[in-house]
Amino acid sequence: DFLCVSLVNGFVQLRYNLGDKTVTLQTLHKVHANGNTWHSLKAGRVGNEGYLDLDGINVTQKAGPGMNALDAHTDFFVGGVSSLNLVNAVAVENEPMGFTGCIREVVVNDRELKLTVNDPKGGANVGDCDGTVCGYTVCKNNGTCQIGNSGFSCSCPQEWIGRRCEQSIHCAQHRCGPQALCVPQPTSFSYVCVCALGWSGKYCDSKINFFIAQFTGSSYIKYTDPSYGDRDLRYSRIALNFTTSQTEGLIAWMGRGDNEDDDFLGIGLANGTLKVVINLGERISVPLIHSKYSTCCDERWHFVTVVQNQTCIKVYFDEELILFEDIDPHRKYTALNYGGICYFGGFEIGRKVNTVTMGLFQKEFIGKIKDIVLFQDSKKIQLMRAEGYNVYNGN
């Protein structure tokens, strides 16, 4: 499998292969070759449908029936490759060659790649395209970069300070406690503190401990399973209790959530109904839609258990079996390789639920969760040993 974006005879091309055949998209207009114009390029695929957008002009094409997941176990290259042997012969037209020009602001799956000296895994023959110490986004928040004898300096807008205009004036002398985040409130010329897991209070300076976690809709807990290396991932299980008054929200997500091809098992609410989704390698979503169980948003405690026996999925709601389905009788993928990562209530601050779950769930969870058990463990997981923010005592 591969996905490649290249410049061919002045046109930008997107080529991708999901394991069956190669799809090629090409922009309608050529790129200006004067070296002075920056172009905005967006390229990718959703399932087997590719898209290519150059400066706001979009081209799409859908491949025929077949594979719809990109399985590329290689490094990600920008501008060229270390060896031409790494390039599939049909990924580019004619003889492949490295890119000559400038590239900036590369965003992959909503995460910006830092094209600096220290961040990439490697590289060669790459220089500073700007030619000055100011570079592209040295000064944050619309700051103006100025070159001086000792390097650069930033002239900051009124509400920002710091060498790179990275700090709000409202948080310059904040009183937020350990590991807390200071969030500026410009309209009130103040700030609020977002507490790390295990802390509470206006300034997050009160230590707390609890067994019932309360989520506010801008909360999350990220738990790393210490026993992941010893698990038999063909037979997974998660059980928990929850209560809420909301009709939408992500309750639990077993999986890294870094890119669309990661395995996952998700539990949440959609339109007032319990919804379970699972991907063992081919993006198979299993939603539960049953009017009988629309009472899951009644502020009462409900018990949910999801059991994965290879490709057979069982879901219990208040100890009643409500789903028993074999999602792949051919047994192509049978293990839930979730990376030992479990999220509860949402994802890290700045990562939207509908983006990370690719629309499977729409919002963060508002409510309470307790008594979480993984696999056949005899003990509940200790939430206070996880990481998270904005989670409070739900006792």
N, C-alpha and C positions, 0 to 999 in steps of 0.2 A: 504494500500500500504506500501511496505517497501523495503529497500535495505540494505543488511548486508554482510560484509566481515569477515570471520572467519577462524580459523586454525582447521582442522579436520584430525586427524591421520597423521600429518606432511604435509598435502597438504593444500593449501590456497583455500578457496571456496568463490565464489560470488553468493548470492541468492537475487533475486528481484521479486517482485510481483507488477504489475501495476493495479491490480483490478480484474484480471480474473484467471490467473494461475501462479504458481511459476516456475521460470527458475533457474537452478543451473549450474554454471560453476566451474571447478576445474583445478588447475594448473597441468602440465604434470610431474613436478618433486617435490619432497619433499623439505621442508625448512631445511637447515642444523641446527641441534639442539645443536651446540657447544657453543652458547652464545657469540661468538666472531666475527661473520660475520654479517654485515649489508646487508639487502636485499632491493631492490627497487621494490615497488609494485604499480601498477596502475590498478584501477578497476572502472567500471562505465557502463553507457549505453547511447546510442543515439537512441531515440525512443524506440522501443522494442528490439533492438539488444544490448546484453551485451558484454563486453570485460574484460579480466583479463590478466594482464601482470606481470610476476614475473622475475625480472632480465633480461628483454629483450625478454623473450619467451612469445608470445602472444597466447591467446585462445579467440575465439569469438563464440557466438551462438545467433541466432535470434529466438525470440519467434514466435508463430503462429500469424495469424491475430487477432487483438483485440486492447486493449488499448495501448497507446504509451506515456503516460505522468505519471510521478511519483507524486502522491498526498499524501505526508507524513507530517501531521501536528503534529510533535513531535520534541523534542529536539534532537540534534545530539550528539551521545555518542561515545567516543573513549576508547577502552580498557576494557569496561565493562558497566554495567547499574546499576542504583540505585535500581531497583526492577526488578525481573525476569518477573513480570506481564507486563512489557513494551515490552517484546520480543515476537513476533509472534511465535507460536509453530512450524511453518514450516520454519522460518528464519534460524534456526541452526539445526544441526543434534544431536539427542539424547538430553541429559540435557545440557543447556547452562552454561558456566562458564566464569569467567573473564580471560582476557589475562595476561600471565606472561612473561615479557620481556621488551624490550625498543622500544619506538616509537618516531620518530622525523620527522620534516618537513612534516606535514600533510597539503595537499593542496586540497581544495574543490572548484570546479568551478573556478579554477585559482586564488583563494585567500588562502593564507597560514593562518592556524589557529595558534594562539599564545598559546602554551601549557605552560603558566606560571601561577603563583599564582593568579594574578589579573584579567586576561582576561576571562577565562572560567566562565560559569554560576555557576558551582559547581564541586565537585569531592571528592574523598576520597582514602586514602591509596596509594597515588602517590608520588614517590620520585624522586630525581635527579639521572638519569641513569648514567651520566658521573662521578658523585661522587666528582667533584671539582667545584670551582667557575667559571672555564673557560666555562663549558657547551659545547654547540654545536656550536652556531654561535655568541658568545659574541663579537668577533672581526670581523668587517665587511671588505669587499673588500680585502680578502686574508690576513688580518692581523694575526699575531701570538700571541696567548694568553700565558701569563706567570703568574704563581702563586706567590704571594708575601705575606708578613706578614699582609698587610692591605687589602687583597683581590686579585684582578687581575690587570694586566696591558697589554696593547696591543702594540706590535711592528708593526708599520704600514709600508706598501710599500711607495715608494718615493713620490707618488702624493696624499697621504691621511694623514689626521691628525685627532685629536680628541681622546677622551678617548677610543672610540670603532672603530677608523679609519673610522668614518662615514662621515667626511667632506673633500671635495676636497680642496687641497691647492689653487686652482684657485679661489675658492669662499670664502676663509678665510677672506678676507677683501673686499668683494664685496660692490658695491654702489647701489644695487637694492633697489627700493623703497618699500612702504607699501604693504604687502601681496604678493610681487613679488617672483618668484622662480629663484634662481641662478642655471644655467645649465653650468657645466664646459666644456671647450673646450680644451682638453689636447694637441691636435696637434698644436694649436696656443698659448698655455700657457696663455689662457685667459678664459673668460666666457661671457655668454649672459644672459640677464634678460627676463624672461617670465612674462608679465604683468597680474595682476588680472583685472577682469572686472571693467571698469571705470578709468583705468590708461593707459598711453602711454608714448612713449619716449624711448630712449636708456636705461635709468635706471628706467623706469616706475615711474617717479616722476612728470608727468604732469597729472592733473585730467581732465577727459573728460566726456562728456555726449552726447548721440546720440539716434536716433530712428531707424536708419538702421544699422544692425550689419553685419560687414564684417568678414568672417571666412577664415583662411589661410590654413586649412588642418591639423593643430595641435591645433585647437581651440574647445571650447565647452561653452555652457551656460546651467546651470542647474536651472530650475525654479520650485519653490514649490508653488503649487496652494493654496492660502489662503482660497478658498471657497470649497475645496474638500469635507469636511464633510457635506456640504449641497447639493452636486450635486446628481442628479438622474442618476446613472451610466448606466442605461439602454438606455439612449439617449444622447450619447456623440457627440461632434462636435469640429473640429479644422480647422481653416482657416488661411492662410498666403500667403505672396508674396515672391517669390524667383527669383534670377537671377544667372546664372552660365555659364561657358564655358566648364565645365567638364561633362563626361558621367557617372561617378560613384560618389556616396556620400550619406551620411545619412543627411537628412534635419531636420526631427523631430522624436522624439520617446517619446510617452506617456507611461510611465511605469518605475518601479524601475530599471529593468535590473540587478537585483542581482542574480537571478538563472533562469533556463530554464522554470520553471513553473509559473513565474510571468505573469500576463496579460499585453498585450501591444498593441499599435497601432503605426505603423511606416510608415513614408513617406520618400522616397528617390529616387535616380536615379540608374538604373541598365542598362548597355549597351545603354545609351542614352535615356532610356524610363522611364517615371514616374512609380514608383512601390509603392504599398500600401500593408502592411501586418498587420494582426490583429490576436490576440489570446485572446479569452474570457474564456479560461480554457482547451482547447484541442489542442493547437498548430496548429491552422488553418492559413495557409498563403495564402493571396489573392494577387497574382502578376498581374499587368496590363502590357500587352504586346500588343502594337498597334502602327504600324509604323507611323500612322498619327501624333502621338504625340512625335516623335523623335526630334522635334524642340525645346524641353524644355532646350536644352543646347546651345542656340543661343545668350546668353548674353542679352536677352530681359527679362523684368519682366513678370512673369507668376503668376497667382492666382490659388491656390489649396484649395479646401474644401473637407473634409472627414466627412460624417455624418453617425453615427451608431444609428440605431433604433432597439434596441435589437439585433437580428442576421441579420438584413438587412443593407447592406452597400451601401452607395451612394458616388461616387467620382466625383467631378466637376473639370475640368481643363479649366481655362480661362472662367468660368461660363457655360461651356457646360458639360452636364452629360455624362461621359464616362464609368461609371460602375454602375450597379445596380444589386446586387447579395445577395441572402439569403444564408449565409454560413452554417446554420444549421436549416433546417425546423423543426426539432424536439424540438428546443428551450431548449436544455439542459443547456446551459449557455447563459445568456442574458445581463450581466453587464460587463462593462470594469473597473475592479478594478485596476486602474493604480497607486494607492498609492499617488496621488496628485503630482507626479514627472513628469516633462517634460524636455527632453534634446533637445538641438538644435545644429546641426553641428557636434556632436560627444559626447564622454563621458569623464570622468575625465582622467587626464594625466596618462598614463600607462595602460589604459583600451582600447584595440583595438576594433574598430567597428565590424570587422568580428567575433571576439570572443564573444562579448556581445550579438550580434544579431544572433549568431549561423549560420553565413554565409548568412543571408538574405540580408545584405548589406556589401560591401567590404571595403569601405574607409570613412574617414572623409570628410565633406563637404568643398568645396572651392567655395566661392561666397558670396552673400548677402541675408539676410532675413529681412523682415519688416512686420509690421501690423499683428501681431499674435493675434488671438481671439479664446478663448476657449468657448465651449458650446454656449449659446445665450447671452453672456455678451455684454453689451453696450459699454464697453471700451476695448481697446487693452491692452495686458499685458505689464507691465513696465519692460523692459529688464534690466534696470539699477538697479533694486531691486533684481535681481537674483545673482547667483555666476557663475564664469567662468574664463577662462584664454585665453589670446592671441586673444581676440576679439577687433576689431577696428571700428572706425567711418566709416561707408560706405556711408555717404552723398556725 
